[in-house]
Amino acid sequence: MSREIRIATRKSALALWQAEFVKARLEEAHPGIRVSLVPMVSKGDKLLDAPLAKIGGKGLFVKELETALLENEADIAVHSMKDVPMDFPEGLGLYCICEREDPRDAFVSNRFDSLDALPAGSVVGTSSLRRQAQLLARRPDLKIQFLRGNVNTRLAKLDAGEYDAIILAAAGLIRLGFEGRIRSSISVEDSLPAGGQGAVGIECRTADSEIHALLAPLHHQATALRVIAERALNKHLNGGCQVPIACYAILEGEQLWLRGLVGEPNGGKLLRAEGRAASADAEALGVKVADELLKQGAGDILKAVYGEAGHP
Ligand SMILES: NCc1[nH]cc(CCC(=O)O)c1CC(=O)O
């Protein structure tokens, strides 16, 4: 195979780690192949001080990469599945989902061992409405303070003393070698993860069957089934941007078990639903659990959040 594979990637440490990971796996699977990185800056990386929901949502992190694919300046784009919008532009699609890393949220602090050990009134940094809703539901006394930026920036802000603790995805910390900063992993019962959290996906041109074949050895079907169910739930709830929606699927043999949650950002109300289905019906399962949440009133909660964010 003489062709080169060009990987479009953001320049954050985590994005580069993921791109290098995919590069190494491709080189391992196809000895002799040339793989290069095409680093680029996304709009989401430039607007670091605004809440994501207010500046147009997650899509901001992938648009530049998708343009590079469509203009044939790169062949694949590596994404955190958590950040990938539900729908792809004409001509692009997701052709590979790699094995999932730890999907849980992690409690990071320089002074306390766990959420339960935090004194009343402690300041916790996160700008995820999903994390905020679940935190406040358990600990209404906590003060949630805005925290964005890449993983290194967030840790530096914690170390500067701005927060008593921060919540980050375990996967990002582990990948960047910061596993030692995790004081405790928060159970999925206490903080249901975001759809796709911990999984890396690869997007490419629909028509590029040569690339599809080269990506096949990196695909992890068990992860893909879980993420398909989670994304179907998100899509059915119109969870395209940063919203207080959580969902998490696991495989029990051939069966998928999907749990979903929609919460008021202030933690006042958390709606939960769950369901099981054959893994072949992953997508239908996501829709079913989403419908259950809608029946409980999820639509009103999400409408209120979208309203505040300024895009319906
Ligand atoms: N929202 C940013 C983002 N996108 C993916 C991860 C972590 C790694 C992953 O979920 O694969 C993070 C950081 C975080 O939430 O702490």
The ligand as an ORCA input file, in Angstrom:
! r2SCAN-3c Opt
* xyz 0 1
  N     -15.351     18.100     26.423
  C     -13.957     17.988     26.139
  C     -13.497     16.582     26.151
  N     -13.720     15.768     25.105
  C     -13.255     14.524     25.431
  C     -12.730     14.575     26.710
  C     -12.156     13.477     27.466
  C     -11.846     12.202     26.787
  C     -12.994     11.424     26.218
  O     -14.157     11.520     26.646
  O     -12.709     10.637     25.323
  C     -12.848     15.897     27.158
  C     -12.383     16.455     28.441
  C     -13.271     16.206     29.616
  O     -14.492     16.112     29.492
  O     -12.731     16.130     30.733
*
